[in-house]
Amino acid sequence: MNYIDLRSDTVTKPTDEMREAMARADVGDDVYGEDPTAIRLQELAAEIMGKEAALFVPSGTMGNQLAVRLHTEPGQEVIVEVRSHMFNLEMAGMAVISGALAHPIHCEGGMMDWDSIAAAIRPRSSYYAQTGLVAVENTQNLAGGTVMPFERMQEIAERGHERGLAVHLDGARLFNAAIVLKRDVAEIASLFDSVMFCLSKGLGAPVGSIVAGTREFIDRAVPVRRMLGGGMRQVGVLAAAGLVALEKMTARLEEDHATAQLLAKGLVQIQGVNIDPERVQTNIVVFDIGDTGQTAGEISAKLKQRGVLANGISDREIRMVTHKDVSAKDCKVALGAIREALG
């Protein structure tokens, strides 16, 4: 069966242009710093982000964990939102890899604010673990792809720096956020000490993410990447697809936002589904099915039988993510499947 796959934008297939670039990629040993395609990707990424340097890593999780490792000392805390990817979906990596403890805070709509962060910063005392890092996520995945306003990010970064704290941006879908904010990604990245963004989500590359920051930060990140198993040798075959992603795929993300809106406006008309279409800002749609008497897992199983793949993120919430391999027509078919699944 050919499924309409709305589980994530990580399921995209590389474009024909990406496959051609991968086949023809000029490669070398990246651990020796000799892969010319990886070097070009990193230089382009740094230029786009307005940072001194960038590093190609296998995953967004590795990029985030490099940031924690380099910005904190063992025994320090990292302030994160309770629904953040770094807290929920990275296998407690900050504790295992860096000896750091997540300090989750709950903020309205998943959007961190300075007052909530300030209340979580530990006082200077031998009784408390000290705060070492603030990690902001934009867009906020589990809150439904919502976008943090620029001014709020600016306040968090400025106030955090005043308190002597590093501030990292988990910008896995940063280009989606930039479209909504009508800001250049470099303007957003300029607020933060380090930034991670994914090539393998909405941008459609098969593998990889970028972490960017100062030259000193990236120089320190290289050996830690290798320690974590990220020394990928002739990685130009993957970096080539990342170059196409950055050069060709950012401009089409608005299409994914439009199909997400189509889904949201269709879902609001289905009995038993609770969703506020106004909260759907990017390519992620989260809706509540608790009033149906069925669990998200049960409904997801019924959808699969009807050719649609979707993930439950709790017993009563389902997440659907639009991407380049899902058309408006596919979304209309998915809406029909949801109606059937809900009876």
N, C-alpha and C positions, 0 to 999 in steps of 0.2 A: 504494500500500500504506500502511496505517496502522501506523506503527512504534511499538513499545514503546521509548521513547527513554531509555536509562539512561546516556547519555554524560556528563551533568552536570545539576545542578539549575538551570543557567542557561537550560535549554530550556523552562522553564515558560511557559505562556500566561497573560496577565492574566485575572483573574476578571471576571465580568460587572459586579460592583460597581466594580472598577477602571476598566473601560471606560466605565461611566456617569459616574464621577467625572472621568475625563479629558475626556469630552465636555462636561461642565458647568463645567470648571475656570475660576476667575477668574484672569486672567493680566495680566502687565505685563512690562516690560523688566527682566529679572533683572540684566543688566550694570549698569543704573542702580540696582539694588537695589529695584526697584519691582514685583516679581512677588509678589503676596500669598500665593499658594499655596506657592511655594518658601519664602517667609519662614515660613509656618506649619509646613512640613515641617522646616525647620532648627531652629526653636524646639522642636518636639516631640522631635526627635532629640537635641538638647542636653539636654533635661529627662530623657529616658529614660536617657541615658548619664551623667547627673550632671555634665556639663561646662558651662562658661560659654557656649560657642557651638559651632555646627556649620555645615558647608558641604556643599551638594548638589553632587556631581561626577558626570560621565558613567560612571565605572567605578572599580572597586576599585584597578586599577593606577594610575590618576591619583591617587587618594587616598593610596596608599602613596608614590608619587613626590613628591607635595607634602610629605609628612612628611620624606622624605630631604632634599629641597631646603631645607627650613626648619630642620632640626635639625643640618645639617652644613655644613662649609666645603669648597670644592674641594680635593681631595687627601687628604681623610680617608677612613677605612674605616668600613663598616657591618658589624657582626657579625650573621650570619644562619646558620640551620641549612642544611646542604647540600641538603636536600630542600625548602626553603622556596619559596613562590610567588615572592617577591621576587627570589630568585636564579635560578630556573629559567624562569619564565614571564612575565617583564616586560621582555623584549627589551633587557636590560642598561641599562634606563632610568636607573638611578642613576649610571652612568658617563657616559651621553650628556647627561643633563639637569643633573646636579648635580656632575659631575666627581668623584664618590665611587667608591670601590672596594669591592666586596663582599668580605668576609672570611668564607667559609663554614667552619663547623665541623660535625663529625659527632657526633651525639648518639644514644644508644640510643632506638630507636622514633621518631626525629624530634623528641624532646622536649628542648629546650635545658635546660641546668642551669648554675648559677652557676659551678661549678668549671671547666667547659669554656669558658665565656665569659671568666672571669678569665684563663685561660691564653692566650687570644687577644688580650687587650688589649695594645697595643704599649707598650713602655717609653718614657718621655720621652727622646727622642734625635733628633738631626738626621739620623739614618740611616733612620728608619722613618716611614712614614705613620702619623699619629695616629688613634686610634679616636675616632669622633664620635658613633656611634649604635649601640644594640642594638635589633634588630627581632625581636619574638616573634610567632609565628603560632599561633593557637588558634581553631578546630580546625586540625590539621595535615593539609592536603589530601593530599599525596603519600605520607604515612605511613599513609593509610587513615582520615582523619577522626578521628584520635585527639585526646584532650582533655588538655591540660596541667593538672595539679592547681593549685588556687588557691595553695597554699603555695609551690609552685615559682615561679609567676609573681611572687608577693610578694617572695620572696628575690631574684629577678633584678632587679626594679624597685628595691628598697631598696638593694641592693649597688651596682647601676649608678649610682644617684643619689649614693651615697657617693663614687663614683669620678668624679663630675662628668659623667656620661654621660646623654644623653637616652635614653628607652626608649619605643619605639613598638609598638603592638599592631596587627598585621594580623589583625583579627577578622572576616574576610570572612563566616564562619559563626559569629559570636560568640553568637548566640541559641541555636544548637545546643549550643555548649559550656556555656552557662549552665544549660540543662536538665540536662545530665549532672552538672554541679558542684553543682546545687541552690543556685545563687547568683544574685542579681539582676545584670543586666548592668552596672548602675551601680557595683556593688561591684567588679566585675572592672575596669571602665574606670578606676576611681579610682586604680589602681596606676600608670597609664601617663601620659606627657606628652601623647600623642595616640593616637587610636584610629580605625581605619577599619572599617566594616562595610558589607556589600552588601545592597541592597534587591532585587536582581535574581537572587538565587540562591534559597534555600529560601523566602524571603518572597514570591516570585512576581511582583514588579513587573517590568515589561518592560525598564526601563533604570534604572541609577543606583546610586550608593553615597553614603555619608556619611563625612566625616572630621570629628572633633570634638576640641576641646582648649580651651585658654584663649582668652579674647577676643582677646588680643594675637596668639596663634598664628593664629587664623582671619582676623584683619584682615590679617596678612601673607600668608595663603594666597590671598586673593581675587585680587590682581593676578597671582600666579603661575598660578592656575587659568586666568585669561584668556590669559596668555602661552602656555600649553599647548593653547589652543584650546577651553577649557571654558566660555567665555562663551556661554550657550545661549539668550539672549533670552527669548522667551515660554515658559519652561521649566515653567510651571505645569501644562501638559498632561501632563508626565511626573511632576512632583512630586505631583500628585493621586493617582496610582497608588501612589507611595511612602507617602503618608499612610495609604491603605487597608492597605498592607503592614504598617506599624507598628502600626496599630490593631487589625487583624483576623487577621493571619497568623502571628504569633509563637506563639500558643497551640496550633497544630496540628502543630508540628514533631515532636512525639513520635510522630506517625503515621509519619513518614518514618523515624524510628529503628526503629520496629517492623517496617516492611517491609524495611529493610536487614538486620535480624536474621533475617527469614524467608529472604532470599537467602543469607545466610552459612550458616545451618543446613542449607539445601538443597545448597549448594556443597560442604560438607565430606563429603557422601555420594557425590559424583561422583568416580569413579576418574580419577586424573591431576591433580586440582585440589588445591592445597595452600593452606589458609587456617585461621587460628585464629579461630573465631567470637567468642572472648572479647575479641579486639582490636577488634571492630566496635562502636564506642561511639555513633556518630551515624548519618549517612545515607550514608556513603561505604564501599564494600566494595572492597578490593583483594585479588586472589587470584593465585596463581602457577600457571602452566600449563606450566612448563619441562619437567616430566616427561612431557608428552604427545608430545614430538617435533615439535610445531607451534609457530609463533611467535604472539605475540599478534595481529599483523596478519592472519595467516591465519585465526585463529579469529574475529576480529572480522568479516572478510569473510563467513565462513560464517554467522555470526549475522545479519548484515544480510539475507542471502538468506532467512532464516527469520523476518524481521520484527522483529528485536531490534537496537538500536544500542548499542554499547559501545566504549570507547576503550582501546587499549593504552597504557600509560605506560612500558613498556620492552618488549624482545623477549619477555620471559617473564611480564610482569604485565599484568593487565587491571583496569581500574577501572570500577565501576558505582556510580551515584549515584541514590538514591531521592528523590522529590519529590512534590508535590501532584498531578501528572498521571500518576502511576504507582500503580496499586492493588496490593493483595495478590494478586489474581487475575493481574494482569500479571506480577508477579514469579514466580509459579508457571509461567506460560507461558514466561518467559525461562529458567527452570531447565530446562525440557524442551528448549528450543532449544540450550542449552549441552550437554546430554547428547548430543543428535544431532550437534552440531558436533564433539564429541570422539570420536564413533564408538562 
